[in-house]
């Protein structure tokens, strides 16, 4: 993700003001179209039970706690490692349109749907979890590493000896100059992988998410909150227990304690690829092959799927995502000043950072499930969950950038000084990050669809549940295309101020 910092108040008051007003208008329209009715019967009783559970947390909710924690870390570590193995070489050829297109398609599909796909072949095995994280992360690494390497200083290679080979000149003249940025992004991506690993537990993988969802679904809030606190602590202390010198040990342990991998059944894989994923009318073609009747049936099947599921799913996904994006913008603007060192005293900064850690560490699926218990089944719990989680991430990343800015000697920790000195410098970069999060929010609506919100993710999950793999694949293709469109549109918006 490229960082944009502006020193021009005029630019801030021009293009970005129009952008913000446009986003506000779209947000209001989306909230008007979204189903946000509160229909819970006894929300205060449920909230009271949750409060009692939070006050009586049980940190030993399951005898498999240590195993679940380790599996969460193990899947994340191995998934990120696989992503690096795939993504680092691809970053070198990412300028090729086909490579960029394939990577965009792969990363546009949420990890949980990659897991559902691999689940049909490898079952509830470690291989399913590792591939589900590694493939989309590899595509993401390819894009981000390419962007970082393109922005590397060009003049550093001139100081190298003239007889240096091309590989050495590239490594020492380009890679080394941006190594800190590459390493920083890897650390951030590992934190994301921990959340992804936990989310895989929602479909039965033996990570912490499996026990988290089970506890909350059964109303065992003291156990659920105990597990959630442990998960937040796990993410919040990553820098303490995941140091560079220990990572090789973790990797060896992850491989050594990896559950036994399933035996590859070639016949099963071939049947899945050549029969199960085909539309029904193509599964039992006769010796004549594809005839006119089969083609007409295929066109009717595809058209009906698009009209009944794809188009309504895209509409609901966009309404939900835009409403969540606008609310994310508002929450970030409110919470950001409370997390900046230039504004908040050190003794008060820590509690705000702790609250922000809770927001960005709690999986959106679990947060939406809790809101659904309180507010009833509608789009509102999903909007709140997406907005709170993404605002937590936005505040964390933007505050980290704001703390590196140099303020003028006349700056004082007052709101007017913040608005007129710090905010104009941070806002373009903040909007760039917000546009990136819009693509992520579109992807995240997938898992919230599993809670019954009629997004594209809801229809994909339904197709998998009904063992209609061909329909699921068509929906996944449209999901990926929607993400690619949003990504291209966001990049075009961000390029506008410089045109």
C-alpha positions in Angstrom: 0.0 0.0 0.0 1.6 3.2 -1.1 1.7 6.1 1.3 0.6 9.5 0.3 1.4 12.5 2.4 0.3 16.0 1.4 1.7 19.3 2.5 -0.8 21.3 0.5 -3.9 22.7 2.3 -5.3 23.7 -1.0 -5.2 20.2 -2.3 -6.8 19.0 1.0 -9.6 21.5 0.6 -10.1 20.8 -3.1 -10.2 17.2 -4.4 -10.4 15.5 -1.0 -13.3 17.7 0.2 -15.2 16.6 -2.9 -14.3 13.0 -2.4 -15.5 13.1 1.2 -18.8 14.8 0.3 -19.3 12.2 -2.4 -18.6 9.3 0.1 -21.0 10.9 2.6 -23.8 11.1 0.0 -23.2 7.4 -1.1 -23.2 6.4 2.5 -26.6 8.0 3.2 -28.1 6.4 0.1 -26.7 3.0 1.1 -28.1 3.3 4.6 -31.5 4.2 3.0 -31.4 1.1 0.9 -30.0 -1.3 3.6 -32.1 -3.3 5.9 -31.2 -1.9 9.3 -34.3 -2.7 11.3 -33.7 -3.7 14.9 -36.0 -6.7 15.5 -34.4 -8.4 18.6 -36.9 -9.4 21.2 -34.9 -9.0 24.4 -31.6 -7.2 23.5 -31.1 -5.9 27.1 -31.4 -9.4 28.6 -28.8 -10.7 26.1 -26.5 -7.8 26.8 -26.8 -8.4 30.5 -25.8 -12.1 30.0 -22.9 -11.0 27.9 -21.8 -8.5 30.6 -22.0 -11.2 33.3 -19.9 -13.5 31.1 -17.3 -10.8 30.6 -17.1 -10.3 34.4 -16.7 -14.1 34.9 -14.4 -15.0 32.1 -13.2 -18.6 31.8 -9.8 -18.8 30.3 -9.8 -22.6 30.3 -13.0 -23.1 28.3 -11.7 -26.1 26.5 -9.2 -28.9 27.2 -7.8 -28.3 23.7 -6.9 -24.6 24.4 -3.2 -25.0 24.0 -3.6 -27.0 20.8 -6.1 -24.5 19.4 -3.7 -21.6 20.1 -0.8 -23.5 18.5 -2.9 -24.5 15.4 -3.9 -20.8 15.0 -0.3 -19.7 15.0 0.9 -22.7 13.0 -1.6 -22.2 10.1 -0.9 -18.5 10.1 2.9 -19.0 10.0 2.9 -21.7 7.4 0.3 -19.8 5.3 2.4 -16.7 5.3 5.5 -18.7 4.5 3.8 -20.3 1.5 2.5 -16.8 0.5 6.1 -15.5 0.6 7.4 -18.4 -1.5 4.7 -17.8 -4.1 4.5 -14.0 -3.9 8.2 -12.9 -3.8 9.1 -14.4 -7.2 5.8 -13.2 -8.7 6.6 -9.6 -7.6 9.6 -9.6 -10.1 7.3 -10.3 -13.0 4.1 -8.6 -11.7 4.4 -6.0 -14.5 3.2 -8.6 -16.9 -0.5 -8.0 -17.4 -1.4 -11.7 -17.2 0.5 -12.2 -14.0 -1.2 -9.1 -12.5 -4.6 -10.3 -13.6 -4.2 -13.8 -12.2 -2.9 -12.4 -8.9 -5.8 -10.0 -8.7 -8.3 -12.8 -9.3 -6.7 -15.1 -6.6 -6.5 -12.5 -3.9 -10.1 -11.3 -4.6 -11.5 -14.5 -3.3 -11.7 -14.6 0.5 -9.6 -17.2 2.4 -12.8 -18.9 3.8 -14.0 -19.7 0.3 -10.6 -21.0 -0.7 -11.0 -23.2 2.3 -14.5 -24.3 1.3 -13.1 -25.2 -2.1 -10.1 -27.2 -0.8 -12.4 -28.8 1.8 -14.0 -30.8 -0.9 -10.6 -32.4 -1.9 -8.5 -32.5 1.3 -11.2 -32.4 4.0 -10.6 -30.8 7.4 -6.9 -31.1 7.1 -4.0 -28.8 7.7 -3.4 -28.7 4.0 -6.8 -27.0 3.5 -6.0 -24.3 6.0 -2.4 -23.6 4.7 -3.5 -23.4 1.1 -6.5 -21.3 1.9 -4.2 -18.7 3.5 -1.1 -19.1 1.3 -2.7 -18.7 -2.1 -4.5 -15.3 -1.6 -1.6 -14.1 0.6 0.9 -15.0 -2.2 -1.1 -12.9 -4.7 -1.2 -10.0 -2.1 2.6 -10.2 -1.4 3.2 -10.1 -5.2 1.3 -6.9 -5.6 2.6 -5.1 -2.5 6.2 -6.2 -3.0 6.0 -5.0 -6.6 4.7 -1.6 -5.5 7.4 -1.2 -2.9 10.2 -2.3 -5.3 9.0 0.1 -8.0 9.3 3.0 -5.6 12.8 2.0 -4.5 15.6 4.6 -5.1 17.1 4.3 -8.6 20.4 6.0 -7.8 21.7 3.5 -5.3 22.9 1.0 -8.0 25.4 3.6 -9.3 27.5 3.4 -6.2 28.1 -0.4 -6.6 31.2 -1.7 -8.3 31.0 -1.7 -12.2 31.9 -5.4 -12.4 28.9 -6.5 -10.1 26.6 -9.0 -11.7 22.9 -8.2 -12.3 21.6 -10.3 -9.4 24.0 -8.6 -6.9 23.2 -5.2 -8.3 19.4 -5.8 -7.9 19.7 -7.3 -4.4 22.1 -4.7 -3.0 21.0 -1.7 -5.1 17.2 -2.2 -4.9 16.0 -4.9 -2.4 18.3 -3.8 0.5 17.1 -0.2 0.2 13.5 -1.2 0.8 14.1 -4.2 3.1 12.7 -2.4 6.1 9.4 -1.8 4.3 9.2 -5.4 3.0 9.9 -6.7 6.6 7.3 -4.3 8.1 4.7 -5.5 5.7 5.5 -9.1 6.4 4.9 -8.5 10.1 1.6 -6.8 9.4 0.5 -9.6 7.0 1.3 -12.2 9.8 -1.0 -10.4 12.1 -3.7 -10.5 9.4 -2.9 -14.3 9.0 -3.6 -14.9 12.6 -7.1 -13.4 12.2 -7.6 -15.4 9.0 -6.4 -18.6 10.8 -9.0 -18.0 13.5 -11.7 -17.3 11.0 -11.1 -20.7 9.4 -12.3 -22.2 12.6 -15.8 -20.9 11.8 -16.0 -23.7 9.1 -14.6 -26.4 11.3 -10.8 -26.0 11.2 -9.3 -26.8 14.6 -8.2 -23.2 15.3 -9.2 -20.9 18.1 -12.1 -19.6 16.0 -13.9 -23.0 16.2 -14.1 -22.9 20.0 -14.9 -19.1 19.9 -17.9 -19.5 17.7 -19.1 -22.6 19.5 -19.0 -20.8 22.9 -20.9 -17.7 21.7 -23.4 -19.7 19.6 -24.2 -21.9 22.7 -24.5 -18.8 24.9 -21.4 -19.7 27.0 -20.3 -16.1 27.2 -17.8 -16.5 30.1 -16.0 -19.1 28.0 -16.3 -17.1 24.7 -15.0 -13.9 26.2 -12.2 -15.8 27.8 -11.1 -17.2 24.5 -11.5 -13.8 22.8 -9.3 -12.1 25.4 -6.6 -14.7 24.8 -6.8 -14.2 21.1 -6.5 -10.4 21.5 -3.5 -10.9 23.7 -2.0 -13.2 21.2 -2.2 -10.6 18.5 -1.3 -7.7 20.7 1.9 -9.3 21.9 3.1 -10.5 18.5 6.2 -8.3 18.6 7.2 -10.0 21.9 6.8 -13.7 21.1 7.5 -13.6 17.3 11.0 -12.2 17.0 13.2 -12.8 13.9 15.6 -15.0 15.8 12.8 -17.4 16.9 10.9 -17.6 13.7 13.0 -20.5 12.2 12.3 -22.5 15.4 8.5 -21.8 15.1 8.6 -22.9 11.5 10.4 -26.2 12.3 7.9 -26.8 15.1 5.0 -26.0 12.9 6.1 -28.5 10.3 7.1 -31.1 12.9 3.7 -30.9 14.8 1.7 -30.6 11.6 -1.2 -33.1 11.7 -0.9 -35.9 9.3 -1.6 -34.8 5.8 -4.3 -36.6 3.8 -3.2 -39.1 1.1 -3.7 -37.6 -2.3 -6.4 -39.5 -4.1 -5.8 -38.8 -7.8 -9.1 -40.3 -8.8 -11.0 -38.1 -6.3 -9.2 -34.9 -7.4 -9.8 -35.8 -11.1 -13.5 -36.5 -10.5 -13.9 -33.1 -8.7 -12.1 -31.2 -11.5 -13.7 -33.0 -14.4 -17.2 -33.9 -13.1 -18.3 -32.4 -9.8 -17.6 -28.7 -10.7 -19.4 -29.0 -14.0 -23.0 -27.7 -14.4 -25.6 -30.5 -14.2 -26.3 -30.5 -17.9 -22.6 -31.1 -18.7 -22.0 -33.9 -16.3 -23.6 -36.7 -18.3 -23.1 -35.8 -21.9 -23.4 -38.7 -24.4 -21.0 -39.7 -27.1 -22.2 -36.7 -29.2 -20.7 -34.3 -26.8 -22.0 -30.8 -26.4 -25.2 -30.5 -28.4 -27.7 -27.8 -29.0 -30.0 -29.0 -26.2 -27.2 -29.0 -23.7 -26.0 -25.5 -24.8 -29.5 -24.1 -24.4 -29.9 -25.7 -21.0 -26.5 -24.3 -20.0 -27.5 -20.8 -21.1 -30.8 -21.0 -19.2 -29.0 -22.3 -16.0 -26.4 -19.5 -16.2 -29.0 -16.8 -16.9 -31.2 -17.9 -14.0 -28.2 -18.0 -11.7 -27.2 -14.5 -12.6 -30.7 -13.1 -12.3 -31.7 -14.8 -9.1 -28.4 -14.7 -7.2 -25.5 -12.8 -8.8 -27.3 -9.5 -9.4 -29.1 -9.4 -6.0 -25.9 -10.5 -4.3 -23.8 -7.8 -6.0 -26.4 -5.1 -5.1 -26.6 -6.2 -1.4 -22.8 -6.5 -1.3 -22.3 -2.9 -2.6 -25.0 -1.5 -0.3 -23.5 -3.2 2.7 -19.9 -2.3 1.8 -20.5 1.4 1.0 -22.5 1.8 4.3 -19.7 0.2 6.2 -17.0 2.3 4.4 -18.7 5.5 5.2 -19.2 4.6 8.9 -15.5 3.4 8.9 -14.5 6.9 7.7 -16.6 8.6 10.4 -15.4 6.3 13.3 -11.7 6.7 12.2 -12.0 10.5 12.2 -13.5 10.4 15.7 -11.0 7.9 17.1 -7.8 9.0 15.4 -7.1 12.1 17.6 -7.4 9.8 20.6 -4.5 7.6 19.4 -1.9 10.3 18.4 1.1 10.9 20.6 1.1 14.6 19.6 -2.4 15.1 21.1 -2.9 12.6 24.0 -0.7 12.3 27.1 1.2 9.0 27.4 -0.7 7.9 30.5 -4.0 8.3 28.6 -2.8 7.0 25.3 -2.4 3.4 26.5 -6.1 2.7 27.3 -7.1 4.2 23.9 -4.6 2.0 22.1 -5.9 -1.0 24.1 -9.5 -0.3 23.0 -8.3 0.0 19.4 -6.4 -3.3 19.7 -9.7 -4.9 20.7 -11.5 -3.5 17.6 -8.9 -4.6 15.1 -8.2 -8.0 16.6 -11.8 -9.2 17.0 -12.8 -11.1 13.9 -15.6 -9.4 11.9 -17.6 -12.6 11.8 -17.7 -12.9 15.6 -18.4 -9.2 16.1 -21.3 -9.4 13.7 -22.6 -12.6 15.4 -22.6 -10.8 18.7 -24.4 -7.7 17.3 -26.9 -10.1 15.6 -27.8 -11.6 19.0 -28.4 -8.0 20.3 -30.1 -6.4 17.3 -31.6 -9.3 15.4 -30.9 -10.5 11.8 -30.4 -7.6 9.4 -27.6 -5.7 7.6 -27.1 -3.5 10.7 -24.9 -6.0 12.7 -22.8 -6.6 9.6 -22.3 -2.9 8.9 -21.4 -2.2 12.6 -18.9 -5.1 12.7 -17.2 -4.1 9.4 -17.0 -0.5 10.4 -15.6 -1.1 13.9 -13.1 -3.6 12.8 -11.8 -1.6 9.9 -11.8 1.6 11.9 -9.6 -0.1 14.4 -7.1 -1.0 11.6 -7.3 2.4 10.0 -6.7 4.2 13.3 -3.7 1.9 14.0 -2.0 2.4 10.7 -2.8 6.2 10.3 -1.7 6.9 13.9 1.5 5.1 13.3 2.2 7.3 10.3 1.0 10.5 12.2 3.5 9.8 15.0 6.3 10.0 12.5 5.4 13.5 11.3 7.3 16.5 12.5 5.2 19.2 13.9 5.9 22.9 13.9 7.3 24.6 17.0 4.0 26.4 17.5 2.0 23.2 17.5 0.1 22.5 20.7 -2.1 19.5 21.6 -5.4 21.3 20.7 -8.1 20.2 18.2 -7.7 23.3 16.0 -4.0 22.7 15.6 -4.6 19.1 14.8 -7.2 20.0 12.2 -5.1 22.6 10.4 -1.6 21.1 10.7 -1.7 17.3 11.1 -4.9 16.4 9.3 -4.1 18.0 5.9 -0.9 16.0 5.9 -2.5 12.7 6.9 -5.8 12.9 5.0 -4.6 12.0 1.5 -2.8 8.9 2.9 -5.8 8.2 5.0 -8.1 8.2 1.9 -5.7 6.0 0.0 -5.8 3.5 2.9 -9.6 3.8 3.0 -9.9 3.0 -0.7 -7.7 -0.1 -0.1 -9.9 -1.1 2.8 -13.0 -0.8 0.5 -11.6 -3.7 -1.5 -11.0 -5.6 1.7 -14.5 -4.8 3.0 -16.0 -6.2 -0.2 -14.1 -9.4 0.4 -15.1 -9.5 4.1 -18.8 -9.4 3.2 -18.2 -12.9 2.1 -17.9 -14.4 5.6 -20.7 -12.2 6.9 -22.9 -13.7 4.2 -22.5 -17.0 6.1 -24.6 -15.3 8.9 -27.5 -14.9 6.6 -26.9 -11.5 5.1 -27.9 -11.9 1.4 -24.6 -10.8 -0.1 -22.6 -12.7 -2.7 -21.0 -14.6 0.1 -24.4 -15.8 1.3 -25.2 -17.3 -2.1 -21.7 -18.9 -2.4 -22.0 -20.5 1.0 -25.5 -21.8 0.1 -24.2 -23.3 -3.1 -21.4 -25.1 -1.3 -23.9 -26.3 1.4 -26.2 -27.8 -1.3 -23.2 -29.4 -3.0 -23.7 -27.3 -6.2 -20.0 -26.6 -6.9 -20.6 -25.3 -10.4 -22.9 -22.6 -9.1 -20.5 -21.8 -6.3 -17.6 -21.4 -8.8 -19.7 -19.0 -11.0 -20.5 -16.9 -8.0 -16.9 -16.9 -6.9 -15.9 -15.7 -10.4 -18.3 -12.8 -10.1 -17.1 -12.1 -6.5 -13.6 -11.8 -7.8 -14.6 -9.6 -10.7 -16.4 -7.3 -8.4 -13.3 -7.0 -6.2 -11.1 -6.3 -9.2 -13.5 -3.6 -10.4 -13.5 -2.0 -7.0 -9.7 -2.1 -6.9 -9.3 -0.5 -10.3 -11.9 2.1 -9.5 -10.2 3.0 -6.2 -6.8 3.3 -8.0 -8.3 5.6 -10.6 -9.8 7.8 -7.8 -6.4 8.0 -6.1 -4.7 9.0 -9.3 -7.1 11.9 -10.0 -5.4 14.5 -7.8 -2.1 14.1 -9.7 -3.7 14.3 -13.2 
